[in-house]
Amino acid sequence: MSSENGEPRTDGDGGAEQAPPEQLALIRESVRKARTPRAKPRTWRGAALAERLPVARVLVDKGVLHLDRYFDYAVPAELDEQAQPGVRVRVRFGAGRHRVREGRREGGGLIDGFLVERRAESDYSGPLAALAQVVSPEPVLGEELLGLARAVADRYAGSLADVLQLAVPPRSARAEKRPSPAPLPPPEAPDPGSWTRYEQGSAFLRTLATGGTPRAVWHALPGPLWSEELARAVAATLASGRGALVVVPDGRAAARVDAALTALLGQGHHALLTADAGPEKRYAQWLAVRRGSVRAAVGTRAAMFAPVRDLGLVAIWDDGDDSHSEQHAPQPHARDVLLLRATLDRCAFLLGGFSCTVEAAQLVESGWARPLIAGREQIRRSAPLVRTVGDEDLARDEAARAARLPTLAWQAAREGLRHGPVLVQVPRRGYAPRMACDRCRAPARCRHCAGPLQGQDAGVLRCGWCGRAEDAWHCPECGGFRLRAQVVGARRTAEELGRAFPAVPVRTSGREHVLDTVPGTPALVVSTPGAEPVAEGGYAAALLLDGWAMLVRPDLRAGEDALRRWIAAGALVRPQAEGGTVVVVAEPTLRPVQALVRWDPVGHALRELSERAELGFPPVSRMAAVSGTPTAVAEFLAMVQLPPDAEVLGPVPLPPAPPGGPRRTGAAPPGEHWERALVRVPPGSGSALASALKTAQAARMARGSGEAARVRVRIDPPDIG
């Protein structure tokens, strides 16, 4: 600026002339002095404390078990107004008692945390460090959410800080600055709609609308109406002046429920909480729920902690889906979290799905929940015709040996393509098939590393782990020399079907590219389980290939999971009266196949539950998995004080992780050999087991054991082999 008249100095051509270096330095200095510092001072030494409730109880974000408690800090007077329970704060953590100046503990690194409570006095007798900063005055941690997080941490032997990492999304300053819209008045109670198809469906909705708290396990009928029925349950709860929460396995299901709620109630009554929205938008939606602007929330797994006010209903769809199991510590399951919420908040509970898990059957058998099902005649009218192709059929079918499809499946596909799209479910994605013995079906393994052998385009066998070629394979079980494709990938299947039906378009849906919907015109849709798109008007037929490959997995839930995936695909097919047909390539005498033919997942779950009760398997018992290096597991089991009725199974070696492949949660790092022990307790001792495991793990961490990090504890593991 000119010192004479304050106007910008120009050069001869009318352009602005650069200011001298001395003036630029002065400008920078003035701006630096005027700008408000973004961080609080390093220490509040000598600062006055808040006159009322000068002690803040803080949960620090450390996430280690031996620090799973609250820490007291002094509240400076300047932060008195902002430092309210539930806000995010920053504190200095890790300073020793000897680092005290002017009555304040100093030093340590800055760490995030939540202010839980303001108190008049501290239980700690020494000097307190002061709060370093209130990150935001927005209270994000209420008493109900804190109580739920503590209950989840205790149930899963985890730390409260880890649970809050899952429960409270990362902060977005721009989202916090925007006000949430004003809440809308409660809607009118909806009419039952398609709920009349169920024996107690109308009564269930009336109870929700009048403020009741029914608890039900819902076996949904095949077809696309499940999302509308969920929306009506939410609307009935909102009509009573209460809130509702719905958790679904993926974003596609969340979008369907979101569309159904919008069509039924309009905009502004609910929030959609999914990762697809992005961090800022999702945090803004979460804040709208927290502030009470919306009374209903629909979302994927993380939404199980959504802070819905005056909660009247918690609902979960398809609880057997793997997506409901959190992969981060302490790895809670959405179904169990919602069960805790239903108990703590004394609200209604709805567990729904096309299939039925053993856990859902146990809720009904114990009397905690009531069944919400349709009559057998209604099920027959809604379900497609199911036909099977077993081993004897394949042995007599020459076409099945030469082609991808048995004759019955090929005929069903040809007939279905005359009327609409045909769904083809393949257990694996990709192109290269894994191989098995043609005579006994024993998996073909590499002689060097025992990895699975895969068939390549040129007919060469290669190991899927080490990449070595195999040109002289023979079966170690029966001595056979002929191989068959154990599981043919979706891409390979699509190519073979394209050659079998050259005039028909072929679409694929899998991990790389998942289709949401497909038109109702004739087409072949090849999909992996869980990625099946919805067809307009329903599929004319569905082919469930390689069913035996899903049933022979070494997993306690193999049969239950196979039936759930089959029924989910069959539910997308038109009813039998409209020509809908499902062909499953699996042995018809097996229990899951029989349950699919009768469309009776509830009966299958009840029989599974009775067998697990005899054997003492979950969910009848509570179980924990302790995995790590052999030395660490042995040391941990030696020091833990298990309940008297606990039973230790193992330890047994875990299969090594393949080099370069994806590592499963809780698996051993590549190159390391781990063991796993299972600890089983009868019903009623689950809390004692979790407490004992948590105490032992915390003691090892506090002691600084070198092997402490090599022990993984998981309560109720979904896969126990």
N, C-alpha and C positions, 0 to 999 in steps of 0.2 A: 504494500500500500504506500502511496505517496505521503510523505510527511507534511506536504503543504495543504492539500485539500482532501486527502483521504480517497481520491479516485485512483483506479488502477493505472499504473504507468504504462504507456504504449511506446512502441518504436515508430520509426518513420513510416512504415507500411501499415500502421493501424493495428498490428498484432500486439499481444500482451508480452511485455518484457519480463524476463525471469527476475525474481527478487534476489538481492545480493545474498551471499552465504550467511552474513551476520544476521540478516533479518529472518532467514529460514530457521536458523538455530533458535532465535527468540520465539518464533511461532511454535516450533516443536516443544520448547520448554513450557510455554503458556498452555498448550494443549495437554501436555503431560501433567501439569499441576491441576488443571481443571477436571480431568477425567477421574471418575470415581473408581477407586481400585476394585478389581474383580474379586480379589481374595481378602479375607480378613487378616488382621495382623497375626504374626507368628505366635504371640503369647498375649494373654490378658493379665499379665503380672501387674498387680496393684489396682486393677479395675474393680469398681464396686460391683457387688453381687446383687442379684434380684432380691428385693425386700421380702417378697412372698414366694414360698416354694423355691428356694435357691438351688435345689439339687435336681438334676435331670438323670433319670435312669435310661440308659442307652443300650440298644442291642447293636453291637459292632458286627460289621459284615466280614467276619473271618471264616466262617464255615467249617471250623474244626471242632471236634466233639468236646475236647477238654476245655474249650472256651465257650461252650454253649450255655451262657448265662448273661445276666445284665451287668453293666458296669455304671458306676455313679460318676457324674461330672458336675462341676460347678456351672451355674448359669450367670453370665455377666448381665448387668442391668441393661446394657444396650440391646441384648438379645432376648430380653424378658418377654416382649410382646410376640415375637416370632416363634420362640421356642415353645411350641404347644405339642401335646401328645399326638403322635402320628406323623410328624414332619420328618423329612430327610435332613440329617445333620452330618457334619464332618468333625471328627475328633482326633486327637493325637493319642496313639496307642503304642505301648511298648516301653515307656519311660520307667526307669527304676525309682525306688523310693528315695534314693540319695540325691536325685536331681530335683531339688526343691529350692525355689527362690521366692522370697516374700510370700510364703504361705501357699504357693501354687506349684504343683508338680509340672515340670516342663520336659520337653524332648519327646522323642517318639515320632513315628511317621503318621501322616494324615491318612485317615481311613474313613470310609462311608459308614453310615449307620442310621438307625431309626430311633427317634426319641419316643420312648414307650410311656413314661410317666414322670410327672413333676412331684417332688417330695419336699417336705420341710427339713428332714434330716436324712443323713446317710448312715447305712449300716457299717460303712467302712470307717475305721478310726483314723486313718492317715490323711494327709493332705490330698485334695482332689485337683485334677487337671480341669481346665475350663473348656467348655464347648468352643471349638475353633470357628464354626460357621454353621448357620442355618441355610442349607442349600436352597430350600424353597419353603414358603409358608403354607403350601398346599398340604393338608393332612391326608395322607394316602394309606395309613395303617390304622384302621379302626379296631375297637375292642373285639368285635366279632371275627374279623379276619385274623387278628393276632391269636385268638383262642383256637380257631381252626388250624392255623399253621402249627401251633404248639401240639395239638392233637395228632396231626399228620406226622410231625417229627417224632413224637413218642411211639407211634404205631410202627413206623418204618426204621427205628433206631438211627435216625438222622439228626442233623442240627437244625435249629430254628432258622438260622441265617440262610441255609441252603433252601429251605422251603420257601422263605420269603423271596428268594431270587426267582422262584417259579411263580409266586403269587402276585408280585408287584412288578409291572413292566418297567423298562427303563424310562427315565424322565425325558420329556420333551418340553423345553421352556416355551416354545411357541404355542403348543397345545394348552399349556397351563394358563397362558395369558388370555386365551379366548374363552369367553363365558359359554357355559353349556345352555342349551335352550330350556325354556320353562317346561316343567312336566305337564303332560296332557291329562285330562280327567280320565278316570277308569272307563273302559268301553262297556258296552252292553254284553251280557252273557250270550255266547253264541248258541245257535241250535246244534243238536248233536251231529247232524250231517252223517258222514259214513261211520261214525261211532255206533250207530244202530245195528251194524253188522255183528257186533260183539255182544255176548250175553249180558254183561254188566257195563257196557260202554256208556250208555246214556246216564246211568246212575253215577258212574265215575265223574262225568263232567258236571252233573248237578252238585255233587259233593264239593268239588273244587270251587264252583261258583258261589256256594253258600259259606265258604270259609273253612271247609273241612280239610282234613289231612289224610286222605287215603294213601295207601302204599300198595302198588300193584306191579306185577311182572306181566308185560304185555307181549303176547305172541301175535305179531302183525300179520294180516292176510297178504298174499302176494298182490303185487300191483303198485302203482305210483301214488296211492292215496296216503301213505304213511306220513309224509311231510305235512299234508293238510290236517291230518288227525293230531299230530303233535302241535300244530299251530292252534287248533281249537282247544287243546288242553291248556296251552299258555294263555289264550284269550279268556278262558273261564277263570283262571287264577287271577288275571288282572282285573276282571270284573268284580272280584271280591275285595279289591283294594290292596292286594298283596303283589309281591314280585315273583318272577319265575326265571329259571335258568335251565338251558338245554345244552348238552354237550354231545357232539357228534364226532365221528372219527376223522373226517377230512373236510377240506374246503368245498368239495362238490356237494356233499350232504348239507353243509352249512348254508350254501347258496340256495338249495332247495327249500330248506326250512325258512330262510330269510324271505324268499319269494312268496311262500305260502302265508307267512305272517303279514307281509306287506299287502297282499291281496285281501286278506281277511280284515285287517285293522287299519291299513294305511300307514303312512310314514310317521315316525316320531314316537312310536310306542316301544321299540326295542332297539338294541344295539347289536351289531355283528362284530364278533371278536375273533379274527383270524389273522394269521401271519401274512396272508396275501395283501392285506390292506396297507402294509408298511408301518414302520415304528411310530411315526407321528400321528397318523390317522387312527391307528389302533389304540394309542395312548389317549387320544381325545375321546374315543368311544368308551374306553375304560373309565375315564374321568366322568363322563356323562352318567355312567352307571353308579360310580362312587358318590357323586353329588346328588343322586336321586332324580336326575332329569328324565331318565328312562327307567322303567320298572322291570324290564325283561332283557335278558341277554342270551344270545345264541352264538356258539363258537366251538372251536376245536379244543384239544386237550387242555391247554393253558386256561381256558375259560372256567374250569372246575373251581377256581379260586375267585371268580368274579364277585366283587362286593355288592351284590344285589341287596337293596334295602327291603325290610319286611318280607323276607323270603317265604313264599308260600308253596313253591313247587320246585323240585330238582328232578330233571329227566336226563336220561342217557340213552342213546340209540346205538345198538349193535356193540354191546360191551365186550364181545369176544374179539373185536378187532385189535390187532397189535398196536395200532396207533394210540390207543387209550392208555398205554403203559409208558410213563415218562422215562426217558433215557438218562436224565441227569439226577444226581443224588438229591434225595434218597430214593428216587425211582418209584414214586407212588402211582397207583392205578386210579384212573378217573372214577371208576365205579365205587371203589372203597372211599375215596374222598367225598363223593356225593352221599354215600351212606352215612359218613360222619356228619355231614352238614344236615341231613335229614334228622339225625338224632339230636345234634346240638341245637338246631333252630326249631325243632319240632314242626317240621313242614312235611308236605306230601312228597311222595317219591314215586317215580315211574321209570321202569327199566323196560325198554322195548327193543324189538328186533324181529327179523323174519325167522331166525333160528333161536335156540335157547341154550345158554351156557350152563355148566354144572353149578356155578355160583348162583345163577338166577333160580335154578331148581331148588337149591338149598334154602333160599329166602322163602320160597313158597312152602317147602316141607317143614321148615321150622315155625311157620305161622307168622313170621315177621311181615310178609307181604301176601296179597291175595292174587290169584291168577286172573288175568284179563284176556280171555280167549273167545274164539267163535266156535259155534257148533260144527260137528263133523260135516253136515250137509253143506254149510256155508263154505267150509274149507274145500270140499270137492268142487263146488261151483267156481271157486276162485283160482284153484291150482291147475297147472298144466298136466297133461298125461306124461308119465315118466316111464321110460323103457330102458332096459339094461342090456349090455353086451358083456358076457363073462368070458372066462378062459376057454370053456368048451365051445362057445360060439366062435371065438377067434380061431380055435384049432380047426374047425370045420369050414372056416371062411377063407378061401384062397385069396380073395381080394384084400383081406386084412393084412396078409403077409406081403403083398406086393405094393399096396398103397397105404396112405396115411389113415384113411377112413375105413372102418368095417362096412360091410354092405348095408346093414341096418342104418348106420349113421349117414351113409351116403344117400340112401333113399329119403331119410327124413330131411336132409339138407336140400335135396332136389325138390321135394314137395313143398318145403317151407319157402323156398325162393320164388315160388309162384305167387305167394301172397304177401311177402314182406322180407325184412332182413333176417338173417340167421346168425346167432351168436355162437362162437367157437371158443371155449375156455381151454387154455393150455397152462399147465402148472408152472412153466418157466418162461422167461423172456429170452431174447437173443436168438442166435442162429445155430451155434455148434451144439449138437446133441451129446449128452453123456450116455455112455454105453453100459450094457449089462449082458450077462450070459444069456443066450437064447434059450437054454434048456432049464436052468434053475433060477435065473434072474438075479443072481448075485452080482453086485456092482463090480464093474471092471476097474481094477486099481493098478496104479503104477508100481513096478517092481522096486523102484529106487526110493520113493517117498510116500507110497500108499495114497497118492492123490488120485482124483477121478480121471479116467480116460475119456477123451472127447473125440468125436468123429469130425474130421475136417472135410472141406469140399473135395479134395483129391482122394478121399478114402483113406488118408493117413491118420492113425491114432496118435494123439499127443496127450501128455499129462496136463491137466488144468492147473497144476501147482508149479512144477519145475520145468515144464515145456519139453521134456524128453520125448522122442518118438518111440513108439512100441510097434514092432513088426512081427513078433512071435508070441502073441498073447495066448494063454490058455487058462481056463477057469480052475482056480485052486480048490474049489468045492466039489465039482462034479467031473472035472477033466474035459469039459466041452471046449470046442474051438470056435464056435459060431457066436457072433455078437448081434445084439439088437439095440435099437435106440431106447435107452431107459426113459429119457424125457426129451422130446423134441421141442426146441424153442419156438416162440411165437413167430419170429420172422421166417424160420424154415417152414413152419406150418402154413403161413400165409402164401409162401411161394408154391408149395405143393397143392394147396387148394386152388390157387390161381390157375395152375395147369389143369386141374380136374374140372373146374368151371370157368372156361376161358372167357365167356361173355359176361361174367358177373364181376362187378368191382369188389375189391378186397381192401378192407381198412384194418389197421392194427391199433391197439390201445395198450400201452404199457408204461413203464417207469419213465422212459425218455419223452414220450408224448402220450398223454392220457386224454382221451376224448370224453367230453361231457355228455353230448347227445349225438344221435345219428338220425337221418331222415327215415321215414317209414317205407322207402322204396327198397326193392330187392338188392341185397348186398351181403357179403360175408364179412363179419366183424370178428377178428381174431384178437383175443384179449387175455391178459394174465389175470389171476384171481384178484379181485378188489378194484380193478381198473375198467370194469365193464361199463360202457356208456349206456344211457337210457335211450331206447328207440321210441320214436313217435308212434303211438298206438300199440307198443309192445312188439317183441320179437315173435316171429312165426314159429321158430324152433330154436333150440339150443343144444349144442353138442359139447359134452363134458369129457374131454379126452384125457388119457393117461391117469384115470382115477386111482389106480392101484399105487402109482408113484406118490400120491398124497397120503395114502393110508399106511404105507410101510415106513414112514419116517420114525426114527427112534425117539418118540415123544409121547408123553402121557396123554397129550391132547390131540394126537394125530387124527383120531376118528371124529372127535368133536369139531375140530377145525375144518376137516374135509367136508363134513356135512354142512357146516355154516357157509362155506364158500359155494358149495353146490346149490344150496337153497337160495342164497343171494342172487346167483345167476338165474335160477329157475323162476324167481319172483319177477324177473323182467320179461318173462314169456307170457303170451296171451293165455287165457283160461282154456281148458280142454274143450269147452263148448264152442270156442272160436277157432279150434284147430291147433292150439298150442301144444307142442311136443318137446320133451326133453329126453335126450339119449345120453346115458352115462356109461362110459367104458370102464367097468369095474365088476368084480365078482358079485353077483346078486345075492349070495347067501350072507354076505357080511352085514353086520348090524347097521352101520351108517348108510349103506346102500338101501337096505330095507326101510329105514326111517325116511329116506328121500322118496322112495316109491309110495309110501303111505302118507307122505307129507306130515310126519309126526316128530318134529324135533323135541317136543316136550317129553314124549315117552322115551326117546333116546337119552335125554339128559337125566331123567329119573333113574334109568337103569345104570347109567354111568355113575351116578351119585351113590347108589346102593353098593356097587362094586368097590368104589373108593372108600366107603365107610368100612367095609370088611377088611380092606388092606391098610387102612389108616393113612390114605393119601389126601392131599388137599382137594377141595376146600373143607373137608370134614376135620382135618387137622390143620394146625398152623406150622409152617415150615420156613426155615431160613437156610440160605446157602452161604457158606464161608469158603472163599477161594483165595488162592495165593500160592507162593512158593511152598514146597513141602515143609521147610523149616518154620516159616511164618505160621502156616496153618497148625502145625503141631504145637507151637508155642502158644498160639491163641487158644486152642482147645484145652490146653493144660491150665491156663490161668482163669478162664471164664467160669463164673459161678452159675451154672445152668440150673433151671428149676428141677426139683426131684423127679418129675415125670418126663423129663426130656430124654430123647433117644437120638444118639449120634449115628448116622449112616455114613460109612466111609472113614477116611477120605479115599478118593479114587482119582486117577490121573485124568486131566482134561485133554481133549484133542488139541494138538498145537495149531496155532493160527497159521494159515498158508502165507508164505512170503509174498508181499505185494498185493494181497487181496484185501477186501474190506474187513475191518476188525469189528466183531460183535461187541456190544456193551458187556463189560465184565469179563471178556475173554483175555487170555494171556497175551502179553506183548509178543510180537514175532521173535522167534528164537528162544523163548523161555518156556519152561515146562512147569505148569501149575497143577495143583490138585484142588479138589473140591470136596467139602464135607457138608452133608445135609443134617440139620438139627430139626427134629420133629417133636411137637408137643401136642397133647390133646386139646380139645376146645376148652376155653377158659384160662389157658396158660399162655396165650399169645402175648399179652402185655408183659408178663414176667420174662418171657424169652427175649423180647425186644429190649427191655430194660437191662437185662444181663449182658447182652451182646454190646449194647451201646456203652455200658460202664467199662467193659473190658477193652473195647476199642479206644475209648477216651483215656484210659490208664496207660495204654501202650503209647499213644501219641504224646501224652504229657511226659512220659519217661524218656521220650526221644529215641525210641527203639528204631534201629536202622531198617528193620523189616516191617515197620508199622504201615508204611505206604504200600506194601505188597500184599495186604490183606483186604479183601473186598467182602462186605457183608450186605446181603440183600434179603429183605423179608418178603415172603411169598413170591419167589421167582416164578415167572410164567413158564419157563422151560426147565424141567428137572430131568429130562431124558426118559 
